[in-house]
Amino acid sequence: MTSSNKPVVPQAKEALNKFKMEAASEVGVNLKEGYNGDLTSREAGSVGGQMVKKMIEAYENSMK
C-alpha cells in the first residue's frame, strides 16, 4: 500500500511545515523538527484541527 500523505506540490513541503509549526504554537503544542511520536492524540489532533480551521478561514476570506 502506498502512502497518500504526500503534498500535491512537493515544493510546498517547507511552507506546509512552517504552517504546521505556527498552528502548533497557536494551540500551545510543543512541536519539534523531525520525529514527534511522543505527542498525544489530543495534541496532534489539535494541531491538525487548527490547520484546517485556518485553511477554511483563508478560503472564506478569499471569497469576499
N, C-alpha and C positions, 0 to 999 in steps of 0.2 A: 504494500500500500504506500502511495506517495503522500507526502505532507502537503497540505493546502495552505499552510501557514507561511506563505511567501508573498512579499509585496508584488503587486501587479507591475509596478515600475521599480525595478531593482535600484535605480539611482535615488529613490526616495527613502532608502533604508536609514540614512543618517538623520533625515528630518523626522521620520517616524520615531526613532529612538529619542530624539530631543523632545518630541511631543509627549512621549510616554514618561520621560523624566519630569517634565513640567506637571503633568497630570498627577503623578505620584507625590510630588511636592505639595500640590494644592490639597490633596486629601490626607497629608501627613504620613505617607508611607515611605520608609527609608529604602529606596530602590538604589541598587548599585550597578555599576557596569558589569556585564558578564552574568554569571550564574546567580539566580535569585530564588533557588529552590527552597530556601528557608522561610519564604513568605507563607502566611496562612492563606487559605482560600478566600477568606473575607478580605484580606489586604489586596490580593491580586485582583479580585472582583471589583473592589472599589476603584482601583486604578483603571481597569477596563471600562467600568461604568462612567467614570469621569471623562475618559477619552471620547466615548460615544456621546455623552451629553454635550461636550464642546463641539464635536463634529456636527451635531444636529443644530446647535445654536448658530454655527458658522453658515450652515446651509440655509437656515431660516433667514438670517440676516442678508444673505446674497439674493434672496427672493424679493426683498423690499425694493 
